[in-house]
């Protein structure tokens, strides 16, 4: 080490950038206005405009700023499904996803699928009343999982089983 005091690297980089690009507080008109106002008045903790905010307000503003309102409202909708359709109906119909403003609900029988399809307007109305921020426009009800000849680990392109029957 040399005998003269060497400046830490991060300070030397900062000073070099400041010399090259100038003082950031002098660049924009907004920055100049803020600097002028800061010298005119002294700020006081808890003064006008400096009141503490509650955690709920801060998180609400953060989610709105970051654009998280809709995903959070959709998660609340999925969690609140039994109160939207009722406990008995929720036992036979489970929301499985939301895509392009469409809520997809899997029913455990074709009878429940048909019943809920007939009640679609009522379900969509309740969703819009209770969870308007979710952005749901329509609900799609599908039946139980049935075996498919078109998908799966052993599926191959072509006509499929029709070739072998008949």
Secondary structure, DSSP 8 states (H G I E B T S, - for coil): --SS----HHHHHHHHHHHHH--GGGTSHHHHHHHHHHHHS---TT-TT-----HHHHHHHHHHHHT-HHHHHHHHHHHTHHHHH-HHHHHHEEEEEEETTEEEEEESSHHHHHHHHHTHHHHHHHHHHH-GGG---EEEEE------SSSSTT--SSSGGGGT--
